[in-house]
């Protein structure tokens, strides 16, 4: 099937940002950094002593994640052609050939793994799990077929703090495991909010998102379930201090209240938009807060 091309004028920078999915990439880089930072904190190390390792970890993991996102763009060009929010991607406009995009994705992936081999084999392993889950299990296998695509996709994002932690120390600690679960659970309602907002586009592209297959009311039930699952997780991070646990719990309670309101709202799209904005700020605050509450050790 031949893909229709939409000739549109965009800048090179805009094309690259779209190809690398800059927002998604940055959102995954922060947990890698937080995982690395906290591993040093809990092992009693010094950030200055680990500066070289930090650069290998951050640059390598960023390249691998960028490679996965680029390959996703290459594979999903037929879907992106249908969905309004993706029609300006360079794979759709024809500004970059599909051959170039695939080669670039492979190069970024390979170069990233090469750099990560200077960290630890455990970090390489978790990075590969994230890449393989996103590219193969999510993009190529489940996204178009099953509503569990959201669960599978969430695994790929949730390993990012493990990648950072494992570069410094083995994953034999409660903190990185809890970070994994926070990210995994968070991505479920976050993705549902996106899928509800873009319902018509996902339906037109025949992507098996939960709102498309099961409807909004069923999605809201799943939404509330996953948000409630976030509630106990901060209590497993008591070593980060009372301030973190209290603030994280307040954020969770606020999201639960917002989720419950979904069963009585008249405007589902407005509710989904508010949840999307809440989710983005939620995860940013949570992972920045982890760094902030441990910062006194480095400046004290």
PyMOL commands that set and color helices and strands:
alter all, ss='L'
color gray80, all
select helices_A, chain A and resi 12-19+22-43+48-75+77-82+84-86+90-93+98-116+121-142+149-158+160-168+174-197+199-205+210-214+216-230+233-240+242-263+268-294+296-299
alter helices_A, ss='H'
color red, helices_A
deselect
rebuild
show_as cartoon
